[in-house]
Amino acid sequence: MSDQDFRELYERHVGKVASGDFKGALADMVQENIPAVFEGVTVPRGTVNSFRIQDVRAEGGKQIGETVYDTPKGVIGLRSIWELHEGVWKAAALQNFPVSGESA
């Protein structure tokens, strides 16, 4: 899968999160990592007013996606770390990152 192909996959995943398709978003994740992947991480739950994909990059055999979500409860910077599992890219870990006070 090329970097462009991964970016398209990541964009679809972010669209699922932003539209509230949590079943679809969870299907993009490493199943055995759920629910531990959410421990201590703030994620959009419910309405997303807007979002901005900030970065998509390859890093040490993994793919990293960073998106800023503007929600009614505040702005969330969310990084997902993707790994190949049986030939398919899956989100294996989540981390928050700091975002300045502006909206997405």
N, CA, C and O atoms as a DFTB+ gen file, in Angstrom:
416 C
 N C O
     1  1       0.854      -1.184       0.000
     2  2       0.000       0.000       0.000
     3  2       0.889       1.232       0.000
     4  3       1.800       1.353       0.819
     5  1       0.626       2.123      -0.901
     6  2       1.408       3.352      -0.980
     7  2       0.993       4.310       0.127
     8  3      -0.039       4.127       0.771
     9  1       1.823       5.346       0.340
    10  2       1.482       6.377       1.319
    11  2       0.157       7.042       0.952
    12  3      -0.640       7.362       1.833
    13  1      -0.084       7.252      -0.350
    14  2      -1.340       7.864      -0.788
    15  2      -2.522       6.953      -0.471
    16  3      -3.572       7.427      -0.036
    17  1      -2.357       5.644      -0.686
    18  2      -3.418       4.697      -0.360
    19  2      -3.721       4.733       1.138
    20  3      -4.884       4.712       1.542
    21  1      -2.655       4.789       1.969
    22  2      -2.884       4.864       3.404
    23  2      -3.605       6.162       3.761
    24  3      -4.514       6.162       4.590
    25  1      -3.198       7.267       3.135
    26  2      -3.861       8.538       3.437
    27  2      -5.359       8.445       3.140
    28  3      -6.175       8.945       3.914
    29  1      -5.719       7.815       2.038
    30  2      -7.141       7.657       1.701
    31  2      -7.853       6.784       2.736
    32  3      -8.981       7.085       3.125
    33  1      -7.207       5.712       3.184
    34  2      -7.760       4.869       4.239
    35  2      -7.958       5.687       5.515
    36  3      -9.010       5.613       6.149
    37  1      -6.943       6.466       5.884
    38  2      -7.021       7.284       7.096
    39  2      -8.128       8.334       6.979
    40  3      -8.868       8.568       7.934
    41  1      -8.238       8.964       5.812
    42  2      -9.303       9.958       5.601
    43  2     -10.678       9.320       5.761
    44  3     -11.574       9.930       6.345
    45  1     -10.860       8.107       5.254
    46  2     -12.140       7.401       5.426
    47  2     -12.396       7.113       6.906
    48  3     -13.518       7.262       7.391
    49  1     -11.346       6.698       7.615
    50  2     -11.468       6.414       9.041
    51  2     -11.882       7.674       9.810
    52  3     -12.797       7.629      10.632
    53  1     -11.217       8.781       9.545
    54  2     -11.548      10.046      10.218
    55  2     -12.992      10.438       9.899
    56  3     -13.709      10.927      10.772
    57  1     -13.418      10.229       8.662
    58  2     -14.800      10.511       8.288
    59  2     -15.786       9.688       9.103
    60  3     -16.847      10.181       9.487
    61  1     -15.435       8.427       9.368
    62  2     -16.296       7.585      10.200
    63  2     -16.393       8.149      11.611
    64  3     -17.483       8.232      12.178
    65  1     -15.256       8.535      12.176
    66  2     -15.247       9.108      13.525
    67  2     -16.095      10.383      13.549
    68  3     -16.933      10.563      14.432
    69  1     -15.869      11.258      12.574
    70  2     -16.560      12.551      12.548
    71  2     -18.063      12.409      12.341
    72  3     -18.836      13.234      12.827
    73  1     -18.483      11.367      11.622
    74  2     -19.914      11.182      11.348
    75  2     -20.618      10.367      12.427
    76  3     -21.832      10.171      12.371
    77  1     -19.849       9.891      13.411
    78  2     -20.443       9.098      14.482
    79  2     -20.588       7.624      14.154
    80  3     -21.304       6.907      14.852
    81  1     -19.916       7.149      13.093
    82  2     -19.950       5.734      12.721
    83  2     -18.914       4.981      13.561
    84  3     -17.857       4.591      13.064
    85  1     -19.238       4.787      14.838
    86  2     -18.263       4.185      15.737
    87  2     -18.038       2.711      15.427
    88  3     -16.931       2.205      15.611
    89  1     -19.061       2.023      14.966
    90  2     -18.897       0.622      14.579
    91  2     -17.878       0.524      13.444
    92  3     -16.993      -0.331      13.474
    93  1     -18.005       1.396      12.446
    94  2     -17.060       1.417      11.332
    95  2     -15.667       1.803      11.774
    96  3     -14.683       1.217      11.323
    97  1     -15.575       2.805      12.670
    98  2     -14.267       3.237      13.161
    99  2     -13.590       2.121      13.947
   100  3     -12.391       1.890      13.794
   101  1     -14.356       1.429      14.787
   102  2     -13.788       0.323      15.567
   103  2     -13.331      -0.818      14.669
   104  3     -12.365      -1.509      14.994
   105  1     -14.004      -1.024      13.556
   106  2     -13.611      -2.080      12.620
   107  2     -12.245      -1.810      12.002
   108  3     -11.585      -2.733      11.524
   109  1     -11.814      -0.541      12.008
   110  2     -10.502      -0.171      11.469
   111  2      -9.383      -0.377      12.484
   112  3      -8.221      -0.101      12.190
   113  1      -9.724      -0.857      13.668
   114  2      -8.744      -0.961      14.747
   115  2      -8.345      -2.415      14.988
   116  3      -9.068      -3.343      14.626
   117  1      -7.179      -2.592      15.607
   118  2      -6.722      -3.924      16.016
   119  2      -7.670      -4.381      17.124
   120  3      -7.672      -3.821      18.220
   121  1      -8.468      -5.394      16.832
   122  2      -9.542      -5.797      17.740
   123  2      -9.047      -6.189      19.132
   124  3      -9.696      -5.874      20.130
   125  1      -7.912      -6.868      19.205
   126  2      -7.424      -7.298      20.518
   127  2      -6.921      -6.129      21.370
   128  3      -6.713      -6.289      22.572
   129  1      -6.725      -4.958      20.761
   130  2      -6.283      -3.784      21.513
   131  2      -7.455      -3.010      22.130
   132  3      -7.242      -2.133      22.967
   133  1      -8.681      -3.327      21.724
   134  2      -9.866      -2.650      22.253
   135  2     -10.279      -3.407      23.522
   136  3     -10.289      -4.637      23.463
   137  1     -10.613      -2.804      24.641
   138  2     -10.773      -1.378      24.900
   139  2      -9.535      -0.685      25.451
   140  3      -9.563       0.522      25.692
   141  1      -8.431      -1.436      25.658
   142  2      -7.239      -0.840      26.281
   143  2      -6.727       0.382      25.526
   144  3      -6.163       1.294      26.130
   145  1      -6.923       0.405      24.198
   146  2      -6.419       1.505      23.379
   147  2      -7.059       2.847      23.780
   148  3      -6.484       3.907      23.533
   149  1      -8.242       2.796      24.394
   150  2      -8.946       4.025      24.772
   151  2      -8.617       4.514      26.181
   152  3      -9.005       5.621      26.553
   153  1      -7.906       3.706      26.968
   154  2      -7.598       4.070      28.348
   155  2      -6.734       5.321      28.397
   156  3      -5.654       5.369      27.810
   157  1      -7.225       6.332      29.107
   158  2      -6.478       7.569      29.293
   159  2      -6.431       8.475      28.076
   160  3      -5.681       9.451      28.067
   161  1      -7.218       8.171      27.045
   162  2      -7.207       8.956      25.815
   163  2      -8.584       9.590      25.625
   164  3      -9.608       8.923      25.772
   165  1      -8.599      10.869      25.300
   166  2      -9.841      11.559      24.997
   167  2     -10.106      11.425      23.506
   168  3      -9.264      11.777      22.680
   169  1     -11.297      10.906      23.165
   170  2     -11.684      10.723      21.768
   171  2     -13.035      11.392      21.546
   172  3     -13.793      11.576      22.498
   173  1     -13.349      11.759      20.304
   174  2     -14.679      12.310      20.030
   175  2     -15.753      11.264      20.324
   176  3     -15.655      10.118      19.887
   177  1     -16.758      11.667      21.054
   178  2     -17.897      10.780      21.353
   179  2     -19.147      11.592      21.063
   180  3     -19.542      12.455      21.846
   181  1     -19.755      11.304      19.942
   182  2     -20.945      12.060      19.572
   183  2     -20.639      13.079      18.494
   184  3     -19.896      12.812      17.550
   185  1     -21.226      14.247      18.654
   186  2     -21.156      15.284      17.635
   187  2     -19.737      15.803      17.425
   188  3     -19.023      16.095      18.385
   189  1     -19.340      15.913      16.170
   190  2     -18.086      16.573      15.782
   191  2     -18.491      17.748      14.903
   192  3     -19.077      17.563      13.836
   193  1     -18.174      18.963      15.361
   194  2     -18.527      20.169      14.604
   195  2     -17.703      20.287      13.330
   196  3     -18.219      20.638      12.269
   197  1     -16.410      19.985      13.455
   198  2     -15.503      20.030      12.308
   199  2     -14.240      19.262      12.667
   200  3     -14.011      18.913      13.826
   201  1     -13.435      19.010      11.662
   202  2     -12.160      18.339      11.908
   203  2     -11.162      18.794      10.856
   204  3     -11.527      19.275       9.783
   205  1      -9.888      18.625      11.199
   206  2      -8.803      18.961      10.271
   207  2      -7.721      17.891      10.423
   208  3      -7.154      17.711      11.501
   209  1      -7.448      17.190       9.331
   210  2      -6.333      16.243       9.341
   211  2      -5.062      17.079       9.300
   212  3      -4.818      17.830       8.355
   213  1      -4.267      16.930      10.337
   214  2      -3.081      17.758      10.499
   215  2      -1.838      17.124       9.884
   216  3      -0.984      17.823       9.339
   217  1      -1.737      15.776       9.973
   218  2      -0.535      15.122       9.455
   219  2      -0.828      13.645       9.213
   220  3      -1.573      13.017       9.964
   221  1      -0.238      13.109       8.167
   222  2      -0.244      11.675       7.883
   223  2       1.175      11.352       7.427
   224  3       1.684      11.947       6.477
   225  1       1.815      10.391       8.124
   226  2       3.211      10.110       7.795
   227  2       3.569       8.664       8.124
   228  3       2.959       8.029       8.985
   229  1       4.565       8.172       7.420
   230  2       5.152       6.864       7.730
   231  2       6.265       7.100       8.740
   232  3       7.011       8.076       8.653
   233  1       6.361       6.186       9.699
   234  2       7.376       6.338      10.741
   235  2       7.777       4.958      11.247
   236  3       7.010       4.310      11.958
   237  1       8.963       4.509      10.888
   238  2       9.489       3.250      11.404
   239  2       8.618       2.030      11.156
   240  3       8.410       1.234      12.071
   241  1       8.104       1.863       9.948
   242  2       7.281       0.707       9.637
   243  2       5.826       0.840      10.048
   244  3       5.033      -0.081       9.855
   245  1       5.479       1.976      10.609
   246  2       4.095       2.251      11.006
   247  2       3.606       3.468      10.237
   248  3       4.393       4.185       9.620
   249  1       2.320       3.689      10.280
   250  2       1.732       4.907       9.722
   251  2       1.114       5.680      10.881
   252  3       0.519       5.098      11.788
   253  1       1.264       6.986      10.834
   254  2       0.749       7.855      11.892
   255  2      -0.220       8.849      11.262
   256  3       0.083       9.467      10.241
   257  1      -1.387       8.994      11.882
   258  2      -2.351       9.997      11.453
   259  2      -2.681      10.905      12.620
   260  3      -2.907      10.434      13.735
   261  1      -2.709      12.210      12.369
   262  2      -3.042      13.174      13.408
   263  2      -4.171      14.071      12.923
   264  3      -4.089      14.685      11.860
   265  1      -5.224      14.132      13.725
   266  2      -6.402      14.927      13.377
   267  2      -6.826      15.749      14.579
   268  3      -6.735      15.302      15.722
   269  1      -7.291      16.963      14.299
   270  2      -7.859      17.831      15.321
   271  2      -9.369      17.841      15.101
   272  3      -9.855      18.196      14.027
   273  1     -10.097      17.444      16.140
   274  2     -11.555      17.417      16.103
   275  2     -12.095      18.542      16.971
   276  3     -11.654      18.720      18.107
   277  1     -13.046      19.302      16.443
   278  2     -13.731      20.334      17.213
   279  2     -15.076      19.750      17.635
   280  3     -15.934      19.485      16.793
   281  1     -15.257      19.550      18.940
   282  2     -16.485      18.962      19.468
   283  2     -17.156      19.952      20.416
   284  3     -16.521      20.914      20.847
   285  1     -18.422      19.733      20.745
   286  2     -19.094      20.615      21.701
   287  2     -18.388      20.672      23.060
   288  3     -18.524      21.657      23.786
   289  1     -17.638      19.626      23.406
   290  2     -16.920      19.593      24.686
   291  2     -15.513      20.160      24.594
   292  3     -14.803      20.217      25.598
   293  1     -15.098      20.582      23.399
   294  2     -13.771      21.156      23.228
   295  2     -13.025      20.553      22.050
   296  3     -13.522      19.667      21.355
   297  1     -11.826      21.057      21.850
   298  2     -10.984      20.617      20.741
   299  2     -10.133      19.436      21.212
   300  3      -9.557      19.469      22.300
   301  1     -10.059      18.393      20.381
   302  2      -9.307      17.181      20.706
   303  2      -8.264      16.941      19.619
   304  3      -8.599      16.841      18.438
   305  1      -7.010      16.849      20.020
   306  2      -5.943      16.414      19.122
   307  2      -5.763      14.914      19.308
   308  3      -5.432      14.460      20.403
   309  1      -5.980      14.141      18.243
   310  2      -5.920      12.691      18.360
   311  2      -4.972      12.105      17.327
   312  3      -5.131      12.306      16.123
   313  1      -3.982      11.375      17.829
   314  2      -2.999      10.689      16.977
   315  2      -3.326       9.201      16.992
   316  3      -3.545       8.619      18.054
   317  1      -3.359       8.596      15.825
   318  2      -3.526       7.150      15.762
   319  2      -2.297       6.538      15.098
   320  3      -1.787       7.036      14.095
   321  1      -1.846       5.446      15.695
   322  2      -0.671       4.723      15.214
   323  2      -1.182       3.431      14.582
   324  3      -1.835       2.616      15.232
   325  1      -0.867       3.268      13.298
   326  2      -1.387       2.153      12.513
   327  2      -0.270       1.157      12.234
   328  3       0.867       1.535      11.954
   329  1      -0.620      -0.126      12.318
   330  2       0.316      -1.215      12.044
   331  2      -0.316      -2.171      11.037
   332  3      -1.538      -2.268      10.929
   333  1       0.539      -2.866      10.310
   334  2       0.046      -3.895       9.397
   335  2      -0.331      -5.143      10.190
   336  3       0.473      -5.668      10.960
   337  1      -1.555      -5.610       9.995
   338  2      -2.043      -6.845      10.616
   339  2      -2.644      -7.699       9.520
   340  3      -3.679      -7.364       8.943
   341  1      -1.970      -8.820       9.238
   342  2      -2.402      -9.732       8.181
   343  2      -2.584      -8.999       6.855
   344  3      -3.542      -9.237       6.119
   345  1      -1.637      -8.099       6.568
   346  2      -1.628      -7.374       5.298
   347  2      -2.566      -6.189       5.218
   348  3      -2.718      -5.594       4.151
   349  1      -3.209      -5.830       6.341
   350  2      -4.161      -4.718       6.359
   351  2      -3.729      -3.717       7.425
   352  3      -3.381      -4.106       8.540
   353  1      -3.750      -2.424       7.083
   354  2      -3.430      -1.387       8.065
   355  2      -4.575      -1.265       9.052
   356  3      -5.733      -1.114       8.663
   357  1      -4.237      -1.334      10.348
   358  2      -5.209      -1.204      11.433
   359  2      -4.648      -0.249      12.481
   360  3      -3.445      -0.238      12.742
   361  1      -5.527       0.550      13.076
   362  2      -5.118       1.442      14.157
   363  2      -4.842       0.596      15.395
   364  3      -5.721      -0.120      15.875
   365  1      -3.614       0.684      15.910
   366  2      -3.193      -0.156      17.029
   367  2      -3.083       0.617      18.332
   368  3      -3.108       0.020      19.408
   369  1      -2.960       1.943      18.251
   370  2      -2.799       2.753      19.459
   371  2      -3.314       4.164      19.190
   372  3      -3.320       4.646      18.058
   373  1      -3.744       4.806      20.273
   374  2      -4.212       6.190      20.203
   375  2      -3.479       7.019      21.238
   376  3      -3.150       6.532      22.320
   377  1      -3.225       8.284      20.898
   378  2      -2.615       9.231      21.822
   379  2      -3.230      10.593      21.573
   380  3      -3.588      10.926      20.443
   381  1      -3.352      11.382      22.633
   382  2      -3.732      12.777      22.432
   383  2      -2.488      13.609      22.241
   384  3      -1.416      13.262      22.737
   385  1      -2.627      14.708      21.524
   386  2      -1.536      15.670      21.405
   387  2      -2.103      17.056      21.667
   388  3      -3.284      17.300      21.418
   389  1      -1.269      17.972      22.172
   390  2      -1.760      19.305      22.520
   391  2      -2.161      20.105      21.274
   392  3      -1.518      20.030      20.228
   393  1      -3.225      20.859      21.423
   394  2      -3.728      21.712      20.351
   395  2      -3.906      23.099      20.934
   396  3      -4.400      23.251      22.051
   397  1      -3.502      24.114      20.178
   398  2      -3.721      25.484      20.645
   399  2      -5.218      25.761      20.696
   400  3      -5.998      24.958      20.186
   401  1      -5.638      26.852      21.285
   402  2      -7.025      27.125      21.584
   403  2      -7.972      27.320      20.420
   404  3      -9.184      27.366      20.629
   405  1      -7.461      27.437      19.185
   406  2      -8.381      27.700      18.067
   407  2      -9.191      26.466      17.696
   408  3      -8.818      25.339      18.022
   409  1     -10.283      26.693      17.023
   410  2     -11.134      25.606      16.550
   411  2     -10.508      24.947      15.340
   412  3      -9.685      25.535      14.638
   413  1     -10.919      23.720      15.116
   414  2     -10.414      22.966      13.956
   415  2     -10.934      23.538      12.671
   416  3     -10.613      23.033      11.595
